[in-house]
Amino acid sequence: MELYSAIAKLGAVLVPLSWRMAPPEVAYVLNDCEAKLLFLGEDFLDIGLYIRDNVEYVREFVVLGQEDVPLVFLKALSFLTGRPFIMP
């Protein structure tokens, strides 16, 4: 839920994907919407590896899992705004 709020505050657009989609389908959607940033759960790293080699626009992958969630949002904000991330 926090991810939805953070993306809205940034003025970005959230493109939800189904966990039932095959990796080529996910890559197609990401290329079609020209996604720049992809959040994925650590259970979906195999799809992330496929996508990494088959998408044109995604420049940053953020894996959600054991990492501190607020830190993930700070890194994403840094990426989307172009301002450097400085560790607190």
N, C-alpha and C positions, 0 to 999 in steps of 0.2 A: 504494500500500500504506500509506503514511503517513496518508492521509486516513481509511482504515478504522480505524486505531489511534486517531487523534485523536478521531474521532466516538464511538468506544466509551468513551474516557476521559471524555468530556463527559457521557455518559449519554444521548446523543441516538440517534436511529434513522436508519440509512442506508436510503434507498429507491433502489435502482439502477434506471436507465432504459436502454432499448436505443437505440442510435444509429439503429436502423431505424424507430423510432416517428415518426409524423408529428407536427408541432407540436400539432394539436388533441388527439392522444392523450396527449402529454406533459402538456399543460395539464390534461386530465381527471385523470390520475394525481396530479399535484401538488395539485389542488383536493381530490381525494378523501382524500388523506392529510394535508391541511392543512399542507403543507410551509411552513416559515418562511424557509429559507435554501436557495439553489440554487448548487451548484458546477457550472460548465460550462467546457468547453475553448473556446479562442478560435475553433476551427473551427466551433463551433455557435452563433455569435452571432446568426445569422438566426433560429434557433429561440428564442433568448433574447429577441429583439425581439418575436416573436409572443407568447411566454409573458407578457412584461411587461404586455401589455394584456389578457390573458385568464385570469389567475389571481387568486384572491381573497386568499390568505394569504401568498404569498412577499413578504417585505419586503426581502430582501437578495440580490443576485446577486454571486457571486465568480467572476471569469473566470480560469481557470488557463491560463498560457502563459509569457510571458517574465518575469513577476514572480517574485521570490524566494519559493519555496514556504514556508519558515518564517514569513515575513511574512504570507502568506495565512492560515495557521493562527492567528496571533495576532489578526488582524482577525476571523476567524470566532469565536474564543473570546470576544472582546470582545462581539460581537453576541449570542452565545448566553447569556452570563452577565449581560449588561446593564451590565458594567463598562466604563468608557471605555478606548479604546485609546490608549496613549501611545507615540509613536515612540521606539525605543531609541536 
